[in-house]
């Protein structure tokens, strides 16, 4: 396995016009030497709308869920993609597409 997989994601609109995402990932190979070190939110054209950086492995917590708040999504974007990142191989693996409410 080269990349972590995004298993699920939810999106919640906030009162200030931004969004909060809760993303669940799985990377069963997680060790201090190589682990899922983040995920990003992409617009359909590939523009990065937000990024969550993870600073340690989650070997004892699989799958795991983390939150990113304050994500600005342009009004003309109807759907986003969440993609995971591996500390050795970069971005890839199973992604999740979400409709923007």
C-alpha positions in Angstrom: 0.0 0.0 0.0 1.5 3.3 -1.1 -1.1 5.7 0.1 -3.6 6.2 2.9 -7.3 5.9 1.9 -9.9 8.5 2.7 -12.9 6.3 3.9 -15.5 9.0 4.5 -15.9 12.8 4.9 -18.7 15.1 6.1 -19.0 18.8 5.5 -20.8 21.3 7.6 -21.5 25.0 6.7 -20.5 27.5 9.4 -22.2 30.9 10.1 -19.2 32.8 8.8 -19.6 31.3 5.3 -16.8 28.7 5.7 -17.0 25.0 6.1 -15.8 22.4 8.6 -14.8 18.9 7.3 -14.5 15.7 9.4 -12.4 13.2 7.5 -11.8 9.5 8.3 -8.7 7.9 6.9 -7.1 4.5 7.1 -3.4 3.8 6.8 -2.7 0.4 8.3 1.0 0.6 7.7 1.3 3.7 10.0 4.7 3.8 11.9 6.8 6.6 13.1 8.9 6.1 9.9 6.0 6.3 7.5 2.5 7.4 8.1 -0.5 9.3 6.8 0.6 12.9 7.3 -2.3 14.8 6.0 -5.2 15.3 3.6 -6.4 18.1 1.3 -9.6 19.5 -0.1 -9.7 20.0 -3.8 -12.1 21.9 -6.2 -13.0 20.1 -9.4 -10.3 22.0 -11.3 -7.6 20.8 -8.8 -7.4 24.0 -6.8 -6.4 23.3 -3.2 -9.1 24.8 -0.9 -7.7 23.5 2.4 -5.1 21.2 3.9 -4.9 19.3 7.2 -1.3 18.5 8.3 -0.8 15.5 10.6 2.4 15.6 12.7 2.6 12.0 13.9 1.6 8.5 13.1 -1.8 6.9 14.1 -0.6 3.3 14.4 -2.8 2.7 17.5 -5.8 4.5 16.0 -7.0 3.0 12.7 -9.1 4.2 11.1 -8.9 7.8 12.5 -10.9 11.0 12.0 -9.6 14.5 12.1 -11.3 17.9 11.6 -10.4 21.0 9.5 -12.4 24.2 10.1 -12.4 27.5 8.2 -12.4 26.0 4.7 -13.5 28.6 2.1 -15.3 27.1 -0.9 -16.3 29.4 -3.8 -20.0 29.7 -4.4 -19.7 28.1 -7.9 -18.1 24.9 -6.5 -20.8 22.3 -6.1 -18.6 19.3 -5.1 -15.2 18.8 -3.6 -12.7 15.9 -3.4 -10.8 14.9 -0.2 -7.4 13.2 -0.9 -5.0 11.7 1.6 -1.2 12.1 1.8 1.6 9.7 2.8 4.8 11.0 4.4 6.9 9.0 1.9 4.8 8.9 -1.3 2.8 12.2 -1.3 -0.9 12.4 -2.3 -2.9 9.5 -3.6 -5.1 6.6 -2.6 -8.8 6.3 -2.3 -10.5 9.7 -2.4 -14.0 10.8 -1.4 -16.2 13.3 -3.3 -18.7 15.4 -1.3 -21.5 17.7 -2.5 -21.2 21.2 -1.0 -24.5 22.1 0.9 
